[in-house]
Amino acid sequence: EVGNGSADSDYVYDPSSGYYYSSRTGYYYDAASGCYCAASTGTWYSYDEQSGTYTEMHGEQTGMHKEIEGEVVKE
C-alpha cells in the first residue's frame, strides 16, 4: 500500500515517471517492487514495516532500477 498504510499519505501518481511521488518526503514509490527512491539523490531504499526504517539498497538489489534512476531524479 502506498505510503506504508499511512492515512495521511500524500503520495500521488506521477505518469511521467511511472511512480508515486510524495512532495512531503521527496521520495518516489515503486508499487511493483515496494521500494522508495530519494528524488534528490536517486538512491533506492527498502522499507521495513516492523521497525519503521528505510534501508539503502546496494549492488544487485538496485539493478532493476539502474535504468530509470536518471528519469526519476530529473523530476
C-alpha distance (Angstrom), angle and dihedral (degrees) to the residues before:
residue distance angle dihedral
E1 . . .
V2 3.79 . .
G3 3.77 115.0 .
N4 3.81 93.1 23.0
G5 3.78 90.5 -80.5
S6 3.77 92.2 -59.3
A7 3.78 114.0 155.8
D8 3.80 90.8 -145.5
S9 3.79 94.3 51.5
D10 3.80 113.1 145.9
Y11 3.81 97.2 -169.3
V12 3.80 109.2 138.6
Y13 3.79 125.2 -173.0
D14 3.80 112.4 -105.3
P15 3.82 108.9 -158.2
S16 3.82 93.1 -166.6
S17 3.81 91.6 63.4
G18 3.80 100.6 24.4
Y19 3.81 91.1 -127.1
Y20 3.76 137.5 99.3
Y21 3.82 114.3 -105.6
S22 3.79 131.3 -155.8
S23 3.79 115.0 -155.8
R24 3.81 88.2 -167.7
T25 3.81 95.5 58.4
G26 3.81 100.4 22.0
Y27 3.81 89.8 -130.0
Y28 3.78 131.4 130.9
Y29 3.80 118.7 -143.4
D30 3.80 123.1 -147.3
A31 3.80 105.9 -152.8
A32 3.82 91.8 -167.1
S33 3.81 95.0 59.8
G34 3.80 101.4 19.9
C35 3.81 90.0 -125.9
Y36 3.77 129.5 134.9
C37 3.80 128.5 -140.9
A38 3.81 125.6 -156.2
A39 3.80 103.5 -130.6
S40 3.81 92.7 -150.9
T41 3.81 95.9 55.2
G42 3.81 107.2 18.6
T43 3.81 88.9 -126.7
W44 3.80 115.5 148.1
Y45 3.80 122.9 -139.7
S46 3.78 136.2 -172.2
Y47 3.80 118.1 -140.7
D48 3.79 122.8 -133.5
E49 3.80 107.6 -152.1
Q50 3.81 93.5 -166.7
S51 3.80 95.4 56.2
G52 3.81 97.3 25.8
T53 3.80 91.5 -130.2
Y54 3.78 136.2 128.1
T55 3.81 119.6 -131.9
E56 3.79 121.4 -158.6
M57 3.78 112.4 -120.0
H58 3.81 119.1 -133.2
G59 3.80 138.9 -169.9
E60 3.78 118.0 -21.9
Q61 3.80 92.5 9.0
T62 3.79 90.4 69.2
G63 3.80 96.6 40.1
M64 3.78 93.6 104.1
H65 3.80 90.5 54.5
K66 3.81 99.8 47.1
E67 3.79 94.6 91.9
I68 3.78 94.5 52.2
E69 3.79 101.1 42.5
G70 3.80 93.0 92.0
E71 3.76 92.5 52.4
V72 3.79 93.0 47.7
V73 3.80 95.1 47.5
K74 3.81 92.6 51.4
E75 3.79 91.2 67.9
